[in-house]
């Protein structure tokens, strides 16, 4: 039986709450456990419910959504996700800086919500799998980072969702291998240096590969052997240029 995840909505607009609740009824793995119309009530609700997912409006009557998040962040489980949603996309970078799992614009678009919910359930399944494999990926307090696709779309990712990056020479772009089995292409001119700067667990092992060291089991015949779900990635080569630094980092883990 599919686990049911608890949801809390913090928004001062009754119409927006009703619309979001209506859309969320489509997902049988979601249960809306409560709603709040201001920041103080939202904080109390989160402390009571301990939700897996929070839809947080950016502007509330008594405080900004970012202030709510800063007050509740230490009270959330390490896998809890926060989705900011607002009519003003100027807040997207602030959402990113304040631990947002993702970001939606009002009015809620069904297709955009579906993409976000797919990411959410993939993340929860992946987290459960990683936990069963006893991999320490540093998700507690983990901040997301923002990447840009070739079409200009923004995506928020966390290091624990990423197994590796690979460079596609025929397209001259990097793409990222995600824990849900998909590959996300990144905008042209994204550099290896930029990718490695996102998180200390990312290290370049080849001109065409950057791996997440938290998923590395061993190096065999100059190939990276990875934990699931990246254990089928047999082409992750390690070149002589990068091998010493990679192995030094590996033994420090």
VENTABEL-V933854 format. One record per residue. RES is the residue in one small letter. SS is DSSP state (H for helix, E for strand, L for the rest). NEAR is the number of other C-alpha atoms within 8 Angstrom. D_FIRST is the distance of its C-alpha to the first C-alpha in Angstrom with 1 decimal. Layout:
<<RES;SS;NEAR;D_FIRST> <RES;SS;NEAR;D_FIRST>>
This chain:
<<x;L;2;0.0> <x;L;4;3.8> <x;L;5;6.4> <x;L;8;9.0> <x;E;10;12.4> <x;E;13;15.6> <x;E;14;18.5> <x;E;15;22.1> <x;E;13;24.9> <x;E;14;28.5> <x;L;14;31.0> <x;L;10;34.3> <x;L;7;34.1> <x;H;8;32.6> <x;H;6;32.5> <x;H;10;30.6> <x;H;11;28.0> <x;H;8;27.6> <x;H;9;27.4> <x;H;9;24.8> <x;H;9;22.6> <x;H;8;23.1> <x;H;8;22.0> <x;H;8;18.9> <x;L;8;17.7> <x;L;6;17.0> <x;L;6;14.0> <x;L;7;10.9> <x;L;8;9.7> <x;E;11;13.1> <x;E;9;14.6> <x;E;10;18.5> <x;E;9;19.5> <x;E;8;23.2> <x;E;12;26.1> <x;E;12;29.5> <x;L;12;32.8> <x;L;13;34.6> <x;H;15;34.3> <x;H;8;35.1> <x;H;9;32.5> <x;H;14;29.9> <x;H;11;30.6> <x;H;8;30.3> <x;H;12;27.0> <x;H;11;25.5> <x;H;9;26.9> <x;H;6;25.2> <x;H;9;21.7> <x;L;10;21.3> <x;L;13;19.4> <x;L;11;17.5> <x;E;12;19.4> <x;E;13;22.9> <x;E;12;24.8> <x;E;12;28.3> <x;E;12;31.4> <x;L;11;34.4> <x;E;8;37.1> <x;L;13;36.9> <x;L;7;39.8> <x;L;7;40.2> <x;L;10;39.1> <x;E;10;37.7> <x;H;13;34.0> <x;H;10;34.9> <x;H;8;36.4> <x;H;13;33.3> <x;H;10;31.3> <x;H;8;34.0> <x;H;8;33.8> <x;H;11;30.0> <x;H;7;29.4> <x;H;5;30.0> <x;H;7;27.7> <x;L;10;24.6> <x;L;7;22.1> <x;L;7;22.9> <x;L;10;20.0> <x;L;10;20.5> <x;E;10;21.8> <x;E;12;24.6> <x;E;13;25.5> <x;E;14;29.0> <x;E;12;30.0> <x;E;11;33.6> <x;L;7;36.2> <x;L;6;38.3> <x;H;7;37.4> <x;H;5;40.1> <x;H;8;37.6> <x;H;8;35.5> <x;H;7;37.3> <x;H;8;37.1> <x;H;12;33.3> <x;H;15;33.2> <x;H;9;35.4> <x;L;10;33.3> <x;L;11;30.0> <x;L;15;28.4> <x;L;11;25.3> <x;E;11;26.5> <x;E;10;28.9> <x;E;11;28.9> <x;E;11;32.0> <x;L;9;32.5> <x;L;6;32.2> <x;L;10;28.6> <x;L;8;28.3> <x;H;7;25.2> <x;H;6;25.4> <x;H;9;26.1> <x;H;10;23.2> <x;H;8;20.9> <x;H;8;22.3> <x;H;9;21.8> <x;H;8;18.2> <x;H;8;17.7> <x;H;8;19.6> <x;H;9;17.6> <x;H;8;14.1> <x;H;10;16.0> <x;H;11;17.7> <x;H;9;14.7> <x;H;8;13.2> <x;H;11;16.8> <x;H;9;17.5> <x;H;8;14.8> <x;H;8;16.2> <x;H;10;19.7> <x;H;9;19.1> <x;H;7;18.0> <x;L;6;21.2> <x;L;6;23.2> <x;L;9;24.8> <x;L;7;26.7> <x;L;7;26.8> <x;L;7;28.3> <x;L;8;25.7> <x;L;6;27.0> <x;L;6;29.4> <x;L;8;29.1> <x;L;10;30.7> <x;L;13;29.8> <x;E;9;32.6> <x;E;9;33.5> <x;E;9;34.1> <x;E;11;35.8> <x;L;12;35.1> <x;L;9;38.0> <x;L;6;37.6> <x;L;7;38.0> <x;L;7;34.4> <x;E;8;33.3> <x;E;9;30.1> <x;E;12;29.0> <x;E;11;27.8> <x;L;10;27.3> <x;H;10;28.6> <x;H;8;25.2> <x;H;10;23.9> <x;E;13;27.0> <x;E;13;27.9> <x;E;12;31.3> <x;E;12;33.7> <x;E;11;35.8> <x;E;11;39.0> <x;E;10;39.5> <x;L;6;43.2> <x;L;4;43.4> <x;L;5;42.0> <x;L;8;43.3> <x;E;13;40.1> <x;E;14;37.5> <x;E;12;33.8> <x;E;13;30.9> <x;E;13;28.1> <x;E;12;24.8> <x;L;13;21.7> <x;L;8;19.7> <x;L;7;22.2> <x;L;7;24.5> <x;E;8;28.2> <x;E;9;29.7> <x;E;10;33.5> <x;L;13;35.7> <x;L;12;39.0> <x;L;8;42.1> <x;L;5;44.3> <x;L;10;41.4> <x;L;7;42.9> <x;H;8;41.6> <x;H;6;43.2> <x;H;8;41.2> <x;H;10;37.9> <x;H;12;38.8> <x;H;8;39.8> <x;H;8;36.3> <x;L;8;35.1> <x;L;7;36.9> <x;L;9;34.3> <x;E;14;35.3> <x;E;11;38.3> <x;E;12;40.1> <x;E;13;40.5> <x;E;11;42.1> <x;L;7;43.8> <x;L;7;40.7> <x;E;13;37.9> <x;E;14;36.7> <x;E;13;33.9> <x;E;13;31.7> <x;H;9;33.1> <x;H;8;29.9> <x;H;11;28.3> <x;E;12;31.4> <x;E;8;31.5> <x;E;7;35.0> <x;E;9;37.7> <x;E;7;38.7> <x;L;4;41.5> <x;L;8;41.5> <x;E;11;37.9> <x;E;14;35.0> <x;E;12;32.2> <x;E;12;29.1> <x;L;9;25.8> <x;L;7;22.6> <x;L;8;21.7> <x;L;10;25.5> <x;L;9;26.5> <x;L;7;27.5> <x;L;8;30.1> <x;L;8;33.1> <x;L;6;35.7> <x;L;8;35.7> <x;E;10;39.4> <x;L;11;41.3> <x;L;10;44.9> <x;H;6;47.8> <x;H;6;48.4> <x;H;11;45.2> <x;H;10;44.4> <x;H;8;46.3> <x;H;7;44.9> <x;H;11;41.3> <x;H;8;41.9> <x;H;8;43.5> <x;H;8;40.5> <x;H;8;38.1> <x;H;6;40.0> <x;H;5;40.0> <x;L;4;36.2>>
